[in-house]
């Protein structure tokens, strides 16, 4: 299993109370079956019913969304559409849905998108429906929201005065302009509030529950971030930062991933250089991580096999953050830089490098950059003795 959606859902399920029900959907039934089996195995090992929400398997995205709003005895809900690229070998090439009259149109029905819905039977002070999406590309997000918003979801008609409006949290890494279009589709059709909340930390962070979420949302609605968004995201991460208005979370994420894309190349080149000079990669890594060259790619996701415990490099670069997605994020960052007039000297060349790595090592974690540079050298450690 790869990417962040699966471990995020695992953390969410584990931290929700057993009175909640998590309904998962994916067209690959083996994925949802594995998820349910892992949860059941954990419950059996720890004592049935003692930890986390119950898990059920849904039949479609729309069916799950409609069920979540119709079921008045389930007032507190979460709906998560996770990365298609994580669950599907088939990378979507559907046209980008255009937003017209406040809502996306022109897309196919995305009933095959993976989805998770939580129905909470607890009587909490605020009754709410929260829909979380995390998808790989802008057209995926637009198409998914077309499926969710068309036809309009039934109104939330709870009579309790504490009932809150529907909340959409999009954790995808896409361009801010597309995100604002989707937000406008949600707001102009009065179907809820929208927050962009891309995350950082990779699969390692998703598994450990240490992700950082970057939020973009208007603050005029009082406690939206403090009381609704933050508590939920803190089940899957340790830092939730509000960067500003709509799209600000994505602007921050693209700036971060621009830096990550370049530092990943530099780390691979530095480790390759050191090995070719006869240095032991473990000692070189210890030096770098205790000096000014330290970065996430050198410390947490070191590209040399055996240097960072649990990193994708130890598993032939399987899992982790796909090099295709790093290439996509870098391209989005460069597009945004061009839009706002920010000068970038290294980005274009880095994009060419990732293009070559994608062609040579498709589907691998982006730290495979080191392998592409012909980094591994037989007996390099012994040559330094």
C-alpha positions as CSV (number, residue, x, y, z in Angstrom):
1,X,0.0,0.0,0.0
2,X,1.2,3.5,-0.9
3,X,0.5,7.2,-0.3
4,X,-1.1,8.8,2.7
5,X,-4.8,8.1,2.5
6,X,-4.8,4.6,3.8
7,X,-2.8,5.3,7.0
8,X,-4.7,8.5,7.5
9,X,-8.0,6.5,7.5
10,X,-6.4,4.0,9.9
11,X,-5.5,6.7,12.4
12,X,-9.0,8.3,12.1
13,X,-10.7,5.0,12.7
14,X,-8.5,4.2,15.7
15,X,-9.1,7.5,17.4
16,X,-12.8,7.8,16.9
17,X,-15.0,6.3,19.6
18,X,-16.5,2.8,19.2
19,X,-20.0,4.3,19.0
20,X,-19.1,5.7,15.5
21,X,-19.3,3.8,12.2
22,X,-16.8,4.3,9.4
23,X,-18.2,3.3,6.0
24,X,-15.4,2.8,3.4
25,X,-15.8,2.6,-0.4
26,X,-13.3,1.8,-3.2
27,X,-13.9,0.1,-6.5
28,X,-11.0,-2.2,-5.7
29,X,-12.8,-4.4,-3.2
30,X,-9.6,-6.0,-2.1
31,X,-8.5,-2.6,-0.7
32,X,-11.6,-2.0,1.4
33,X,-11.6,-5.7,2.5
34,X,-8.0,-5.4,3.6
35,X,-8.9,-2.2,5.6
36,X,-11.8,-3.9,7.3
37,X,-9.8,-7.1,8.0
38,X,-6.9,-5.1,9.6
39,X,-9.3,-3.2,11.8
40,X,-11.1,-6.4,12.8
41,X,-7.7,-8.1,13.5
42,X,-6.7,-5.2,15.7
43,X,-10.0,-5.3,17.6
44,X,-9.6,-9.1,18.1
45,X,-6.0,-8.7,19.3
46,X,-6.8,-5.8,21.7
47,X,-10.3,-6.9,22.7
48,X,-13.3,-6.6,20.4
49,X,-15.0,-3.3,20.5
50,X,-12.4,-1.7,22.7
51,X,-10.7,0.6,20.1
52,X,-12.0,2.8,17.4
53,X,-15.0,3.1,15.2
54,X,-16.8,0.2,13.6
55,X,-16.1,-0.3,9.9
56,X,-18.5,-1.1,7.1
57,X,-18.0,-1.2,3.3
58,X,-20.2,1.1,1.1
59,X,-21.4,0.6,-2.4
60,X,-20.7,4.1,-4.0
61,X,-19.7,7.6,-3.3
62,X,-23.1,9.2,-4.0
63,X,-25.0,6.5,-2.1
64,X,-22.7,7.0,0.9
65,X,-23.1,10.8,0.7
66,X,-26.9,10.6,0.4
67,X,-27.1,8.1,3.2
68,X,-25.1,10.4,5.4
69,X,-27.6,13.3,5.0
70,X,-30.8,11.3,5.1
71,X,-30.0,9.4,8.3
72,X,-31.3,11.8,10.9
73,X,-30.3,9.4,13.7
74,X,-26.7,9.8,12.5
75,X,-26.1,13.6,12.9
76,X,-22.3,13.7,13.0
77,X,-20.6,12.4,9.9
78,X,-17.3,12.4,8.1
79,X,-16.9,11.6,4.4
80,X,-13.4,11.0,3.0
81,X,-12.6,10.5,-0.7
82,X,-9.0,9.4,-0.8
83,X,-6.3,9.5,-3.6
84,X,-7.4,7.6,-6.7
85,X,-3.7,7.0,-7.5
86,X,-3.3,5.3,-4.1
87,X,-6.0,2.8,-4.7
88,X,-6.1,2.6,-8.5
89,X,-3.5,1.6,-11.0
90,X,-5.5,3.6,-13.6
91,X,-4.5,7.3,-13.4
92,X,-7.5,9.4,-14.4
93,X,-7.1,11.3,-17.7
94,X,-10.6,12.7,-17.8
95,X,-11.0,16.4,-18.9
96,X,-10.9,19.0,-16.2
97,X,-14.5,19.9,-15.1
98,X,-15.3,23.5,-15.7
99,X,-17.1,25.6,-13.0
100,X,-20.1,27.3,-14.4
101,X,-22.7,29.2,-12.4
102,X,-20.9,28.3,-9.2
103,X,-20.7,24.5,-9.7
104,X,-18.4,22.1,-11.6
105,X,-19.9,20.7,-14.8
106,X,-18.8,18.6,-17.7
107,X,-17.3,15.7,-15.7
108,X,-18.2,12.0,-15.7
109,X,-20.0,10.5,-12.7
110,X,-17.2,9.6,-10.3
111,X,-18.9,6.8,-8.4
112,X,-15.7,4.8,-8.6
113,X,-13.8,7.3,-6.4
114,X,-12.9,5.8,-3.0
115,X,-14.8,7.2,-0.1
116,X,-15.1,6.9,3.6
117,X,-18.1,8.0,5.6
118,X,-18.4,8.2,9.4
119,X,-21.8,8.1,11.0
120,X,-21.6,9.2,14.6
121,X,-24.6,8.1,16.8
122,X,-23.4,10.2,19.7
123,X,-25.5,13.2,20.8
124,X,-22.8,15.9,20.7
125,X,-23.3,19.6,21.3
126,X,-22.7,20.4,17.6
127,X,-24.4,18.1,15.0
128,X,-22.4,18.3,11.7
129,X,-21.5,16.6,8.5
130,X,-17.8,16.9,7.5
131,X,-16.6,15.7,4.1
132,X,-12.9,15.3,3.6
133,X,-11.3,14.8,0.1
134,X,-7.7,14.0,-0.7
135,X,-7.1,13.4,-4.4
136,X,-4.0,13.6,-6.6
137,X,-4.9,16.2,-9.3
138,X,-7.1,19.3,-9.9
139,X,-9.4,17.5,-12.3
140,X,-9.9,14.7,-9.8
141,X,-11.0,17.2,-7.2
142,X,-13.3,19.1,-9.6
143,X,-14.9,15.8,-10.8
144,X,-15.3,14.5,-7.3
145,X,-17.1,17.6,-6.2
146,X,-19.3,17.5,-9.3
147,X,-20.3,14.0,-8.2
148,X,-20.9,15.2,-4.6
149,X,-22.8,18.5,-5.4
150,X,-24.8,17.3,-8.5
151,X,-27.6,16.9,-7.8
152,X,-27.6,19.0,-4.7
153,X,-27.3,17.0,-1.5
154,X,-30.4,17.0,0.6
155,X,-30.6,19.8,3.0
156,X,-29.6,19.2,6.6
157,X,-32.9,19.6,8.4
158,X,-32.1,18.8,12.0
159,X,-34.3,20.7,14.4
160,X,-31.6,21.0,17.0
161,X,-30.5,24.7,17.1
162,X,-26.9,23.6,17.6
163,X,-26.8,21.9,14.2
164,X,-24.0,23.3,12.0
165,X,-23.8,23.6,8.2
166,X,-22.0,21.0,6.2
167,X,-18.2,21.4,6.1
168,X,-15.9,20.3,3.2
169,X,-12.2,19.9,4.0
170,X,-10.0,19.3,0.9
171,X,-6.6,17.8,1.7
172,X,-5.5,17.5,-2.0
173,X,-2.4,19.3,-3.3
174,X,-3.7,21.2,-6.3
175,X,-3.4,24.8,-7.6
176,X,-5.1,27.5,-5.5
177,X,-7.1,28.7,-8.4
178,X,-8.8,25.4,-9.0
179,X,-9.4,25.1,-5.2
180,X,-11.1,28.5,-5.1
181,X,-13.3,27.4,-8.0
182,X,-14.5,24.4,-6.0
183,X,-14.9,26.5,-2.9
184,X,-17.1,28.9,-5.0
185,X,-19.1,25.9,-6.2
186,X,-19.8,24.9,-2.6
187,X,-20.5,28.4,-1.3
188,X,-22.6,29.7,-4.2
189,X,-24.9,26.6,-4.1
190,X,-25.3,27.0,-0.3
191,X,-24.2,23.4,0.3
192,X,-21.7,24.2,3.1
193,X,-18.4,25.7,3.9
194,X,-15.1,24.8,2.2
195,X,-11.5,24.7,3.6
196,X,-8.4,23.8,1.7
197,X,-6.1,21.8,4.0
198,X,-3.2,20.1,2.2
199,X,-0.9,18.1,4.4
200,X,2.8,17.5,4.7
201,X,4.8,14.7,6.2
202,X,4.5,11.9,3.7
203,X,3.6,8.3,4.3
204,X,5.9,8.2,7.3
205,X,4.0,11.1,8.9
206,X,0.6,9.6,7.9
207,X,1.4,6.3,9.6
208,X,2.7,8.0,12.7
209,X,-0.1,10.5,12.9
210,X,2.3,13.4,12.8
211,X,1.2,15.2,9.6
212,X,1.1,19.0,9.3
213,X,-2.0,20.5,7.9
214,X,-2.0,23.9,6.2
215,X,-5.4,25.6,6.2
216,X,-6.9,28.2,3.9
217,X,-10.3,29.6,5.0
218,X,-12.0,32.9,5.7
219,X,-12.3,33.6,9.4
220,X,-15.5,35.5,9.4
221,X,-17.4,32.4,10.5
222,X,-16.0,32.4,14.0
223,X,-15.0,29.1,15.4
224,X,-14.9,27.1,12.1
225,X,-11.2,26.4,12.4
226,X,-10.9,26.1,16.2
227,X,-14.0,24.1,17.0
228,X,-14.7,22.0,13.8
229,X,-11.6,21.7,11.6
230,X,-8.7,21.5,14.0
231,X,-10.0,18.7,16.4
232,X,-10.7,16.5,13.4
233,X,-7.4,17.0,11.7
234,X,-5.5,16.5,14.9
235,X,-6.7,12.9,14.8
236,X,-4.4,12.4,11.8
237,X,-1.6,15.0,12.5
238,X,0.2,17.0,15.2
239,X,0.2,20.5,13.6
240,X,-2.7,22.4,12.1
241,X,-1.7,25.9,10.8
242,X,-4.2,28.5,9.5
243,X,-2.3,30.4,6.7
244,X,-5.0,32.8,5.7
245,X,-8.0,33.0,3.3
246,X,-9.3,30.6,0.7
247,X,-6.4,29.0,-1.2
248,X,-3.7,30.1,1.3
249,X,-3.1,26.6,2.5
250,X,-2.3,25.4,-1.0
251,X,-0.1,28.4,-1.7
252,X,1.9,27.4,1.4
253,X,2.0,23.7,0.4
254,X,3.3,24.5,-3.1
255,X,6.0,26.7,-1.7
256,X,7.0,23.9,0.7
257,X,6.9,21.2,-2.0
258,X,9.0,23.4,-4.4
259,X,11.7,23.4,-1.7
260,X,11.2,19.7,-1.1
261,X,11.5,18.8,-4.8
262,X,14.9,20.6,-5.0
263,X,16.2,19.5,-1.6
264,X,15.5,15.9,-2.6
265,X,17.7,16.2,-5.7
266,X,20.4,17.9,-3.7
267,X,20.3,15.3,-1.0
268,X,20.6,12.5,-3.6
269,X,23.5,14.2,-5.3
270,X,25.3,14.9,-2.0
271,X,25.0,11.3,-0.9
272,X,26.1,10.1,-4.2
273,X,29.1,12.5,-4.2
274,X,30.1,11.3,-0.7
275,X,30.0,7.6,-1.6
276,X,32.0,8.2,-4.7
277,X,34.6,9.9,-2.5
278,X,34.7,6.8,-0.4
279,X,32.6,7.9,2.5
280,X,30.4,5.6,4.5
281,X,26.8,6.7,3.9
282,X,25.7,6.2,7.5
283,X,28.5,8.4,8.8
284,X,28.0,11.0,6.0
285,X,24.3,11.1,6.9
286,X,25.1,11.6,10.6
287,X,27.4,14.5,9.7
288,X,24.8,16.2,7.4
289,X,22.0,15.8,9.9
290,X,24.2,17.4,12.6
291,X,25.3,20.2,10.3
292,X,23.8,23.0,8.1
293,X,22.9,20.6,5.3
294,X,20.2,18.9,7.4
295,X,16.7,18.6,5.8
296,X,13.7,16.3,5.7
297,X,15.1,14.4,2.7
298,X,18.4,13.7,4.5
299,X,17.0,12.9,7.9
300,X,13.6,11.2,7.5
301,X,13.6,10.1,3.9
302,X,17.3,9.5,3.2
303,X,17.6,8.0,-0.3
304,X,20.4,5.6,0.6
305,X,19.0,2.2,1.6
306,X,19.5,1.4,5.3
307,X,20.3,5.0,6.4
308,X,16.7,6.1,7.5
309,X,14.8,3.3,9.2
310,X,11.5,2.6,7.6
311,X,12.2,4.9,4.6
312,X,11.0,3.7,1.1
313,X,14.7,3.3,0.2
314,X,14.8,0.2,2.4
315,X,12.0,-1.3,0.3
316,X,13.4,-0.7,-3.2
317,X,11.7,2.7,-3.1
318,X,8.2,1.2,-3.0
319,X,5.5,3.1,-1.1
320,X,6.1,6.7,0.0
321,X,5.4,9.7,-2.2
322,X,5.4,8.8,-5.9
323,X,7.8,10.5,-8.1
324,X,5.0,11.3,-10.5
325,X,3.2,13.3,-7.7
326,X,6.4,15.2,-6.9
327,X,6.7,16.1,-10.5
328,X,3.1,17.2,-10.5
329,X,3.5,19.4,-7.4
330,X,6.7,21.0,-8.8
331,X,4.8,21.9,-12.0
332,X,1.9,23.4,-10.0
333,X,4.4,25.4,-7.9
334,X,6.1,26.8,-11.1
335,X,2.7,27.6,-12.6
336,X,1.8,29.5,-9.4
337,X,5.2,31.3,-9.4
338,X,4.6,32.4,-13.0
339,X,1.1,33.6,-12.1
340,X,2.3,35.8,-9.2
341,X,5.6,36.9,-10.8
342,X,7.9,35.0,-8.4
343,X,11.4,34.4,-9.9
344,X,12.6,30.8,-9.8
345,X,16.1,29.8,-11.1
346,X,16.2,26.1,-10.2
347,X,12.6,25.0,-10.8
348,X,12.7,24.5,-14.6
349,X,15.8,22.3,-14.5
350,X,14.4,20.4,-11.5
351,X,11.3,19.7,-13.6
352,X,13.4,18.2,-16.4
353,X,15.2,16.0,-13.9
354,X,11.9,14.7,-12.5
355,X,10.6,14.1,-16.0
356,X,13.6,11.8,-16.6
357,X,13.2,10.0,-13.3
358,X,9.5,9.3,-13.9
359,X,10.4,7.8,-17.2
360,X,13.1,5.6,-15.7
361,X,11.5,4.7,-12.3
362,X,7.7,5.0,-12.6
363,X,5.7,4.5,-9.5
364,X,8.6,4.7,-7.1
365,X,9.1,7.0,-4.2
366,X,10.7,10.3,-5.3
367,X,13.9,9.4,-3.3
368,X,14.6,7.0,-6.1
369,X,16.4,10.0,-7.5
370,X,19.5,8.6,-5.8
371,X,19.2,5.3,-7.7
372,X,18.7,7.2,-10.9
373,X,21.9,9.0,-10.3
374,X,23.6,5.6,-10.1
375,X,24.3,6.2,-6.4
376,X,24.6,2.6,-5.1
377,X,28.2,1.6,-5.3
378,X,29.4,-1.9,-4.4
379,X,31.8,-2.1,-1.5
380,X,31.9,1.7,-1.2
381,X,32.0,1.4,2.6
382,X,34.9,-1.0,2.6
383,X,36.8,1.2,0.2
384,X,36.9,3.9,2.9
385,X,38.6,1.6,5.4
